[in-house]
Amino acid sequence: MLPNSKWVIAPPRKTLVVGVADMVVSNDSSAEIVTYSLGSCLGITIYDPVKKIGGLLHLMLPDSKIDAAKAVSAPYMFVDTGVPRLFHAAYHLGADRSRLIVKVAGGAQLLDQQGIFNIGSRNFDALGKLLAQNGLKAHATDVGGLSSRTVRMDLTNGLVTVKTPGANPYPL
């Protein structure tokens, strides 16, 4: 018998945090995955709605050729080495390539407002080329601009939300 109360206590939600140049892939449908402070970096989410398998990658740079040693020690830092690992980790857990929903956020020009380096747009361009080479595409994007972003993915339903400073979270 429940106590005479209008309050129901639920267990806290498990939050899996993805750091810079890091990745998390999970099949724990009770969890959420989050990454904070995407500037020129990209946050890439993938989700299989049937198996409820999702992943989030927080990458920094488009091409690992600039530092081969770093590509080995920190492969999630780069588009060309991190993205394949994201997909393979999801496949390893049972995700089906044909069902994956890909969403991308970030790629801002926070410290490069004159567009000298264009790291954010170079990251997004490199990702687009890699996805296209593999017959994939981003289903939704929120990239560019001058604001950082926080990205969350609910593994219960695959909902991806984006939050920018001073604004309410919005679905991607």
N, C-alpha and C positions, 0 to 999 in steps of 0.2 A: 504494500500500500504506500502511495506517495504521501509525503507530508502535506499538510494543508497550506499550500503556498502557490503563488502564481509564477514562481521562478523555477526554471529547469536549468540545471547545470550540465553543460556539455563539455566534453574533454577539449582542451585547447587544440587548435589546428596546428599541424606540423608544417613549419616553414623551412624549406630548403634554400639556403642562400648561395647564390653564385657570385663569386668574387670576380675581379678584373682578370682577364685572361684565364678564365675557368669555365667549367661546364658541369651541369647536373642533368642526368636522365633518370627517370623514375617510373615505376609502375604502381606506386602507392597512391591510389585514387583519393585518399583522404588528405593528401598534402597539397601545398602550393609551392611553386618555385618562384623566387624573386631575385632580381639583380638591381642594384642601385647605381645612380649617377652615370648613366650612359651619356657621354659627351660626344666626341667624334667616334667613339666605339659603337659597335652594333650589338644589339641583343637579338638573337635569332631563336625563335621558339618553333618547335615541331610537336605535333600531337596526332596520335592515332585514336580517333573517337570510339572505335570498337573495343580495342584492348585497353584504353585509358592509359596509354604510355605517352609521356611527354618529356621534353628536354628543353633546356635553355643554355645557350652559349653566349658569353660576354667576350667578344674579340676586340682587339685593338688596331690591327694593321692589316693591309690587304695581302701582302706577299712575304713569305718567309725567306725568300732569297736574300733579303737584306742582312740576315743574321742566321746562318745555318746552325750554329750552336744553340741559339735561343729557340729555334724551331724544334730542336730535339728536347731541350729542357722545359720549354713552355709552348707546346704545340697549339694550345687553345688561344694563343695570342693572335694568330693569323687566320685569315679567311681560308687560304689554301690548305692548311694543315688542321685547323680546328673544325671546320664544317664537315669534312668527311668523317671525323671521329664522332661528331654529334649524331649523324645519321646511323653509323655503324653500331653505336651504343644502343640506339633505339631498336634497330633490327635485332640485336642480340637479345633484347628483352621480349621480342615477339611482335614489334610493330611491322605493319605491312606498308611498303613504299607507296602503293597506290592509294592508300587512305590518308597519308600524312598531310596535315595542314601546316603550312609554313607561314610565319608572320615575322616581321622585322621592324625594329624601332631603333632610333639613335641616329648616328651620322651627322650630328650637329657641328657647327663651326664655333665652338666656345672660345678657344684661344687663337683663332685664325679668322677673324671677322673679315679681313681683306681677301681671304681665299688664296693665300700664297701656297699653302701646303695641300689644302683640300683633302685632308685625310678622311673625313666623314664621307664625302662623295666618292672618293677612291675606294673606300671599304665597300660601299653599296654597289659600285660598278663591278668590283671584283666578285662580290657575292652573286650578282645577277648573271655574270658570265659563267660562274661555276655551276649555278643551278641550271642554266640553260643547256650547258654541255651534258648535263645528266638528265635532261628531259623533265626538269622540275621548274616551279615558279613560286614566287611569294604570293600568297593569297591575300595578304593585307600588309601595308607598310605605313609607318609614320616616321619619316626620316627627314634630315636637314634642319634648317632653322638655326636658332641661336640659344635654345634651351636644352638643359639636361633632362633626362627622362629616367624614371623608375618603371620597370616592367615586371608584372606579376602574371603567372599562369596558374589557373585552378585546374588541378589534375582530375577533378570530379567530372568536369564538362569541357575542358579545353579553353575556357574563357581567358583571353589575354587582355589585361588592362594596362594602360599607360598613365603615368602621373608626371606632370611637369610642375616646377615650382609655382606656388600660388594658385594652382588650378585643381579642380576635382579630378579624380581618376576617370578615364573614359575607355570604353571598349575599343579594341583594335580589330 
